Every structure is written in C-alpha cells, then in structure tokens.
Amino acid sequence: MIAYVKGTLAEKSPTRVVVDVCGVGYEAFIPLSTFDRLPAAGEAVKLHTYHCVREDAQLLYGFATEREREMFELVTTVSGVGPKIALAVLSGLTIGDLQLAIAEGDAKRLASVKGIGKKTAERIVIDLKDKVNPIEAVANATAAAAGDARAGVVRDALLALTALGYTEEVARKQVQKVLEDDPAVSDTETIIRRALSGK
C-alpha cells in the first residue's frame, strides 16, 4: 500500500493532483480541504494517501493531513459509502463540523452537502455515532470556528466544564464566547476561568 507521496506538485485542480516523484507522476483525487492547502505547481508537496485497489483500477486519494485521511477511511466504512461520497463529505464540511454533525446525530447537516442524500446522511450518522468522541468533535468544531488550531486547549477546557456539570452545548457556547472575546487567549486555565465567570 502507498501511505504517502512526496515530490513536486506537477498539476493541481480542485478534485485531483499529479505529484512527480523522481520522474513518475502519481495521480491522486483530493477533497477541497486539501486543495486549499496545496502549494503552487512546481513546489514540493507531501500528501497522505489512501490506496484503493479494485478489480478494474488502482486509485490514489490524497490528503493534506493525517486527520483528513483518517476521517476519509472512517466514512468509507459505512455500508454503501465509497471513496467518491467520502470525498464529497470532506469537501463539503470541515473535519470538526463533520465530527460534530455525527456526534450530535445531525443528518440534516450532512445531507446539505452536494451529492449526499438524506438516507446516506442518516446511515453515516447511525454507523459512525459510536466511533466519534463527542468532546473531541465539539473541541475541533469550536477551535475551527474561532479560526485557530487550539483544539487540544479547547478540548481540555470543555472536559473540565462538563466535569463541573455544564452540558456539552453550554460548555461549547461559553468556550466559543471566550475565544471570540479574546482571540489571544491560549491556555486552558484562562478559558475555564472566563467561561465560569461568564466573561
């Protein structure tokens, strides 16, 4: 199996790339989230890949991050969901939003993605609900909404607030408000203290 490709970005479009690795061009299909992170053509690139072997073809799917690939693989474990649908899901939702939709059982949000029908969305939610950590999902979605990568700090703050008796929804709103009010805050203790005081 091909775990990743590293080389020169020869071609790129919103749905596919070609990576030149020592004179061999590897074509990989990508989600929009990966396309947004690609360098300019001619520059060095590394993509985490999922190698799909079928009777009639061998296909590569490329991802900017390991987390994207893991979510892609998780979505493809759902009955009736293949790589094409999984790419559509990752192109239509951020990983944080996807995890949150699954954790909250929000099939309607998934069905809003182009190419995803109501039944497919419901199947994804039902099959993956037990495989997505709700606190991680809320932390990733809250950190993404604040426009940063402080998911670990946010997760710890959410865990602390839920341990103190807050519901996940109230904890998320409080933490999100703290991050919006002061984008510079970067430690768990400050976030918790301000969330508890409502400031």
Number of C-alpha atoms within 10 A of each C-alpha: 9 10 11 16 19 15 20 21 22 19 15 19 12 15 17 18 23 19 26 20 15 9 9 10 16 17 19 21 24 26 24 21 20 20 20 10 11 20 13 13 15 13 12 16 18 17 23 21 24 22 16 13 11 8 5 6 7 9 17 21 24 29 26 20 15 14 12 21 19 14 18 24 15 16 22 18 15 17 11 10 16 14 18 14 19 21 23 19 26 23 20 20 18 17 21 20 21 23 28 25 25 27 22 14 18 16 20 14 16 24 17 15 17 12 13 18 14 15 11 19 23 18 16 24 26 16 15 17 18 11 13 18 14 18 20 21 23 26 28 26 24 27 23 17 15 17 12 12 13 18 19 15 17 28 22 19 24 31 18 16 22 17 11 11 10 16 12 17 11 15 23 25 14 23 26 21 19 21 23 14 11 11 12 8 14 13 14 17 14 13 24 22 14 15 23 15 8 11 11
